[in-house]
Amino acid sequence: MSTVPEGGLSADEAVRAMLLFMPRVAARLKRTPVPERLRSANLAPRHLSMLSFLLFDGPMPVNQLAARLEVAPTTVSLMVSDLSRQGVVERREDPADRRRTIVTITEEPETRAAIEGWLANGAAAWRSALAPLAPEERALFVRTVEAYEQGAAGPARAGDYRSTGIDM
């Protein structure tokens, strides 16, 4: 059930609502347990992103993964090496170009099921939240979250919230 009024929100009301809401979202995500099979892998958020790309988009070369994750290919190579040793992902030679390495989620059933199950709840929640929206609205939402993520990464100064007129 949404607490957002049907008539909409001013920009300041929306900022206030999101500042109050986002910590709850972050706390809920942090409480999502890592499946037993994956606990020893010490997975970080970047691993989750890599596994999501591989699960949803299928096997891909290291350079393509690096581009999607917006990190250097050497970073992805290190991640893949680590997860490969732990049996989470597999590296295969590209039959079309033997110099390229293709990365895929392991075919080992227990590990693959653990990865799919771990990502399933978030995927189902997003699917449910986004389903009522028109394609253009979904695109706007994704662009908005991207802009927030980019803006939140920048330096903030104490008192910046005051310039918005928000009464904290």
Salt bridges, closest charged atoms under 4 A:
GLU36 OE1 - ARG39 NH1 2.47
ASP57 OD2 - ARG68 NH1 2.32
ASP82 OD1 - ARG85 NH2 3.58
GLU90 OE1 - ARG92 NH2 2.78
GLU93 OE1 - ARG98 NE 3.32
ASP94 OD2 - ARG100 NH2 2.46
ASP97 OD1 - ARG99 NE 3.08
GLU116 OE2 - ARG112 NE 3.28
ASP160 OD1 - ARG157 NH2 3.17
